[in-house]
Amino acid sequence: MSARRLIAILVAFILTIGVTAMWSAATVEREGDADVNAIEDSGSLAGDEAGDGTGSADAPQKKKGGNKVARIFAAPFKAFGRLFKGKDNRLQRMNENDAEKFESAGVTRVDDSRNAPQPKLAAAASAKEHLASGRSHLLSGRLNEAISALSTAASLDPKLTEAHNLLGVAYDQKGLGERAKDSYERAVKVEEDAQTLNNLGFSLYQNGNYRAAVDRLKRAVKLAPTDERILNNLGLALCRLGKFEDAYKHFARAAGPLTGNLNTARMLERFGREGDAIKYYEAARRIDPANTLASRRLVDLYKRTGRFEQSQIVSNSFAGVTGTPAASGR
């Protein structure tokens, strides 16, 4: 076998494991905080205000890795095994025909808004110019460049609250929780802003410091009493402290009693408190008998707790309201 063909095989193998790893990491499990995902199913906003400085829902949300590192290393080997398994599901030797399939594969760089080159700032650029550059990098997912620009902005003007806040967001997205906390706290010392307190509180919450998170989020609520994201984050933190009734009040303030009941029920389910979750789902169904989420969860929870008759009653009732076929109670 020629040297050229060996090189082609090696390059193809490296490209295969790299692309497969990224695909696997992105698709094996849902990204983001699991508690936030749970209440987002009912249409709720939660998490941090990331990147655009306006509280826009279009801003990119940070993605926590969880066990993604393990998946990244495991996925290529699984994929490689699948490529060369025969009909009997056993590994087959790679032959010259296999190599020829890879030789023609090319690689093309795609320039879009996320990887287009950014103009370099002049040496005498102001703090606000570095802030604008850092915000742009953050929105484009260039975390290292964002941290560099925002650090410079904060250095040039230590009272520039937004620079510290966005620097905290960037550190959080890098998984550097302590550095993020320090940056948020510097911002709060300069000015107690609701969104900065929310970011700080949510960062503390994600790092398991629930009491401190509740304290910061309560302060944020005082400054922004109707902010849905902050209220929901406070509800999540209170759930982690076992204060579900208080959590319900904040979930309900954020989006009304129906969503408040659904969010509380979802969190109770996550903590294995199925009996208490049923009560909140029942309350949600009293408000909206046609609510799909509440009805389906009740049918399932009643089955799991051995209450098959109640499960069938809910199924029949939901079918009567929506006109969908009723599921069997067993």
C-alpha positions as CSV (number, residue, x, y, z in Angstrom):
1,M,0.0,0.0,0.0
2,S,1.4,3.4,-1.0
3,A,2.4,6.1,1.5
4,R,-0.1,8.4,-0.1
5,R,-2.9,6.0,0.6
6,L,-1.8,5.4,4.2
7,I,-1.8,9.2,4.8
8,A,-5.3,9.4,3.3
9,I,-6.5,6.6,5.6
10,L,-5.0,8.3,8.7
11,V,-6.5,11.7,7.8
12,A,-9.9,10.2,7.1
13,F,-9.8,8.4,10.5
14,I,-8.9,11.6,12.4
15,L,-11.7,13.5,10.6
16,T,-14.2,10.7,11.3
17,I,-13.5,10.6,15.0
18,G,-13.6,14.4,15.4
19,V,-16.9,14.9,13.5
20,T,-18.5,11.9,15.2
21,A,-17.5,13.1,18.7
22,M,-19.0,16.5,18.1
23,W,-22.2,15.0,16.7
24,S,-22.5,12.6,19.6
25,A,-21.9,15.2,22.2
26,A,-24.6,17.4,20.7
27,T,-27.3,14.7,20.3
28,V,-26.9,12.1,23.1
29,E,-28.6,14.2,25.7
30,R,-30.3,17.5,26.0
31,E,-28.0,20.4,26.7
32,G,-28.3,22.9,29.6
33,D,-29.3,22.8,33.2
34,A,-31.7,19.8,33.8
35,D,-33.9,21.8,36.2
36,V,-34.2,24.7,33.6
37,N,-35.0,22.2,30.9
38,A,-37.8,20.7,33.1
39,I,-39.7,23.9,33.5
40,E,-38.9,25.1,29.9
41,D,-41.2,22.2,28.8
42,S,-44.1,24.3,30.2
43,G,-43.0,27.4,28.2
44,S,-41.1,29.1,31.1
45,L,-38.0,31.2,30.8
46,A,-35.1,30.5,33.2
47,G,-31.3,30.7,33.4
48,D,-29.0,33.6,32.9
49,E,-29.2,36.7,30.7
50,A,-26.3,35.8,28.4
51,G,-24.5,38.1,26.2
52,D,-26.6,40.8,24.6
53,G,-27.0,43.0,27.6
54,T,-30.7,43.5,26.9
55,G,-32.2,40.4,28.4
56,S,-33.2,39.1,24.9
57,A,-34.4,35.6,24.7
58,D,-32.4,35.3,21.5
59,A,-29.1,35.6,23.3
60,P,-27.1,32.3,23.4
61,Q,-27.5,30.3,26.5
62,K,-24.6,28.6,28.1
63,K,-24.3,24.9,27.8
64,K,-23.0,22.9,30.7
65,G,-21.0,19.9,29.7
66,G,-22.0,17.4,32.4
67,N,-20.6,14.1,31.2
68,K,-19.9,15.4,27.7
69,V,-16.2,14.9,28.0
70,A,-16.7,11.2,28.5
71,R,-19.0,11.0,25.6
72,I,-16.6,12.9,23.3
73,F,-13.9,10.3,24.0
74,A,-16.2,7.3,23.8
75,A,-18.2,8.3,20.7
76,P,-15.4,8.0,18.1
77,F,-14.6,4.4,19.1
78,K,-18.2,3.4,18.9
79,A,-18.6,5.1,15.5
80,F,-15.4,3.6,14.2
81,G,-16.6,0.2,15.3
82,R,-20.0,0.7,13.5
83,L,-18.2,1.7,10.2
84,F,-16.4,-1.7,10.0
85,K,-18.9,-4.1,11.3
86,G,-20.0,-6.8,9.0
87,K,-23.5,-8.4,8.6
88,D,-22.8,-10.7,11.5
89,N,-22.1,-7.6,13.7
90,R,-18.4,-8.5,14.0
91,L,-15.5,-6.2,13.2
92,Q,-14.1,-6.6,9.7
93,R,-10.6,-5.9,8.5
94,M,-10.3,-2.6,6.6
95,N,-9.3,-3.2,3.0
96,E,-8.2,-1.1,0.0
97,N,-11.8,-0.6,-1.1
98,D,-12.6,1.0,2.2
99,A,-9.6,3.3,1.9
100,E,-10.7,4.4,-1.6
101,K,-14.1,5.5,-0.1
102,F,-12.2,8.0,2.1
103,E,-9.6,9.3,-0.3
104,S,-11.9,11.6,-2.2
105,A,-13.4,13.3,0.9
106,G,-12.6,17.0,1.0
107,V,-12.8,19.5,3.8
108,T,-14.4,23.0,3.3
109,R,-14.3,25.9,5.7
110,V,-17.6,27.7,6.0
111,D,-17.4,31.4,7.1
112,D,-20.6,32.6,8.8
113,S,-21.5,35.1,11.5
114,R,-20.0,32.8,14.2
115,N,-16.6,32.4,12.7
116,A,-16.1,35.4,10.4
117,P,-13.0,37.4,11.3
118,Q,-13.5,40.3,13.6
119,P,-11.6,43.6,13.0
120,K,-8.8,44.2,15.5
121,L,-9.1,47.2,17.9
122,A,-6.6,50.0,17.8
123,A,-4.1,50.1,20.7
124,A,-5.7,53.2,22.0
125,A,-9.3,51.8,22.0
126,S,-11.5,52.9,24.8
127,A,-13.0,50.7,27.5
128,K,-16.4,50.9,25.8
129,E,-14.9,49.9,22.5
130,H,-13.4,46.8,24.2
131,L,-16.8,46.2,25.8
132,A,-18.5,46.3,22.4
133,S,-15.9,43.9,21.0
134,G,-16.2,41.5,23.9
135,R,-20.0,41.5,23.6
136,S,-19.8,40.7,19.9
137,H,-17.3,37.8,20.6
138,L,-19.5,36.5,23.3
139,L,-22.6,36.4,21.1
140,S,-20.6,34.7,18.4
141,G,-19.3,32.0,20.9
142,R,-15.7,33.1,20.8
143,L,-15.2,32.8,24.6
144,N,-11.4,33.3,24.7
145,E,-11.6,36.5,22.6
146,A,-14.6,37.7,24.6
147,I,-12.7,37.2,27.9
148,S,-9.7,39.0,26.6
149,A,-11.7,42.0,25.4
150,L,-13.9,42.2,28.4
151,S,-11.0,41.9,30.8
152,T,-9.3,44.8,29.0
153,A,-12.6,46.9,29.3
154,A,-12.9,46.1,33.0
155,S,-9.2,47.0,33.5
156,L,-9.5,50.3,31.7
157,D,-12.7,51.2,33.5
158,P,-13.3,49.3,36.8
159,K,-16.7,50.9,37.2
160,L,-18.0,49.6,33.9
161,T,-20.6,47.3,35.3
162,E,-21.5,45.6,32.0
163,A,-18.0,44.6,31.4
164,H,-17.8,42.7,34.7
165,N,-21.2,41.2,34.1
166,L,-20.5,39.9,30.6
167,L,-17.1,38.7,31.8
168,G,-18.9,36.6,34.4
169,V,-21.2,35.2,31.6
170,A,-18.1,34.3,29.5
171,Y,-16.4,32.6,32.5
172,D,-19.6,30.7,33.3
173,Q,-19.8,29.4,29.7
174,K,-16.2,28.2,30.0
175,G,-17.2,26.4,33.2
176,L,-15.1,28.6,35.5
177,G,-17.7,29.1,38.2
178,E,-15.5,30.8,40.7
179,R,-14.1,33.4,38.3
180,A,-17.6,34.0,37.1
181,K,-18.8,34.6,40.6
182,D,-15.9,37.1,41.3
183,S,-16.8,39.0,38.1
184,Y,-20.5,39.2,38.9
185,E,-19.7,40.4,42.5
186,R,-17.5,43.1,41.2
187,A,-20.3,44.3,39.0
188,V,-22.8,44.2,41.9
189,K,-20.4,46.2,44.1
190,V,-20.4,49.0,41.5
191,E,-24.2,48.9,40.9
192,E,-26.9,46.5,42.0
193,D,-28.5,45.7,38.7
194,A,-31.3,43.1,38.5
195,Q,-29.8,41.1,35.6
196,T,-26.4,41.0,37.1
197,L,-27.9,39.8,40.4
198,N,-29.8,37.2,38.4
199,N,-26.7,36.0,36.7
200,L,-24.8,35.8,40.0
201,G,-27.7,34.0,41.6
202,F,-28.1,31.5,38.8
203,S,-24.3,30.9,38.8
204,L,-24.4,30.2,42.5
205,Y,-27.4,27.9,42.0
206,Q,-25.7,25.9,39.3
207,N,-22.7,25.4,41.6
208,G,-24.9,24.1,44.4
209,N,-24.8,27.2,46.6
210,Y,-28.6,27.4,46.9
211,R,-28.9,29.6,50.0
212,A,-26.7,32.2,48.6
213,A,-28.5,31.9,45.2
214,V,-31.8,32.5,46.9
215,D,-30.4,35.6,48.7
216,R,-29.1,37.2,45.4
217,L,-32.2,36.3,43.4
218,K,-34.5,37.8,46.1
219,R,-32.6,41.0,45.8
220,A,-33.0,40.8,42.0
221,V,-36.7,40.3,42.3
222,K,-37.0,43.5,44.4
223,L,-35.4,45.4,41.6
224,A,-37.4,43.7,38.8
225,P,-40.6,42.3,40.5
226,T,-42.2,41.1,37.2
227,D,-39.1,39.6,35.5
228,E,-40.2,36.0,34.5
229,R,-36.7,34.6,34.2
230,I,-35.6,35.9,37.7
231,L,-38.8,34.7,39.3
232,N,-38.4,31.2,37.8
233,N,-34.7,31.0,38.8
234,L,-35.7,31.9,42.4
235,G,-38.4,29.2,42.2
236,L,-35.8,26.6,41.1
237,A,-33.4,27.6,43.9
238,L,-36.2,27.4,46.5
239,C,-37.1,23.9,45.2
240,R,-33.5,22.9,45.9
241,L,-34.0,24.0,49.5
242,G,-37.2,21.9,49.7
243,K,-39.4,25.0,49.9
244,F,-41.9,24.0,47.2
245,E,-44.8,26.1,48.4
246,D,-42.7,29.3,48.2
247,A,-41.3,28.1,44.9
248,Y,-44.9,27.7,43.6
249,K,-45.6,31.3,44.5
250,H,-42.7,32.6,42.4
251,F,-43.5,30.3,39.5
252,A,-47.1,31.5,39.6
253,R,-46.0,35.2,39.8
254,A,-43.8,34.6,36.7
255,A,-46.4,33.1,34.4
256,G,-49.7,32.5,36.3
257,P,-51.2,29.7,38.4
258,L,-51.4,27.1,35.6
259,T,-47.7,27.3,34.8
260,G,-46.9,27.7,38.5
261,N,-48.5,24.3,39.2
262,L,-46.9,22.6,36.3
263,N,-43.4,23.8,37.1
264,T,-43.7,22.9,40.8
265,A,-45.0,19.4,39.8
266,R,-42.2,18.9,37.4
267,M,-39.6,19.7,40.1
268,L,-41.3,17.5,42.6
269,E,-41.2,14.6,40.1
270,R,-37.5,15.2,39.6
271,F,-36.9,14.8,43.3
272,G,-39.0,11.6,43.4
273,R,-41.9,13.1,45.3
274,E,-44.6,11.6,43.0
275,G,-47.5,11.9,45.5
276,D,-46.9,15.7,45.9
277,A,-46.3,16.1,42.2
278,I,-49.8,14.6,41.6
279,K,-51.4,17.2,43.7
280,Y,-49.9,20.1,41.7
281,Y,-50.8,18.3,38.4
282,E,-54.3,17.9,39.6
283,A,-54.5,21.6,40.5
284,A,-53.3,22.4,36.9
285,R,-56.0,20.2,35.4
286,R,-58.6,22.0,37.5
287,I,-57.5,25.3,35.9
288,D,-57.2,23.8,32.4
289,P,-58.9,20.3,31.9
290,A,-57.4,20.2,28.4
291,N,-53.8,20.7,29.4
292,T,-51.8,18.0,27.7
293,L,-48.8,18.0,30.0
294,A,-50.8,17.8,33.2
295,S,-53.1,15.0,31.9
296,R,-50.3,12.9,30.5
297,R,-48.2,13.1,33.6
298,L,-51.2,12.2,35.8
299,V,-52.0,9.2,33.6
300,D,-48.4,8.0,34.0
301,L,-48.0,8.9,37.7
302,Y,-51.3,7.2,38.7
303,K,-50.1,4.0,36.8
304,R,-46.7,4.1,38.5
305,T,-48.3,4.5,42.0
306,G,-50.7,1.6,41.3
307,R,-53.8,3.9,41.0
308,F,-55.0,2.4,37.7
309,E,-58.6,3.4,38.1
310,Q,-57.7,7.1,38.6
311,S,-55.3,6.8,35.6
312,Q,-58.2,5.6,33.4
313,I,-60.5,8.3,34.6
314,V,-58.0,11.1,33.7
315,S,-57.4,9.4,30.4
316,N,-61.1,9.2,29.6
317,S,-61.7,12.8,30.8
318,F,-58.9,14.2,28.7
319,A,-60.1,12.2,25.7
320,G,-63.6,13.7,26.2
321,V,-62.3,17.2,26.3
322,T,-59.9,17.0,23.4
323,G,-61.5,14.3,21.3
324,T,-58.4,12.1,21.3
325,P,-58.6,8.3,21.9
326,A,-58.3,7.4,25.6
327,A,-55.3,5.3,26.6
328,S,-55.7,2.0,28.6
329,G,-55.4,2.4,32.3
330,R,-53.1,-0.7,32.6
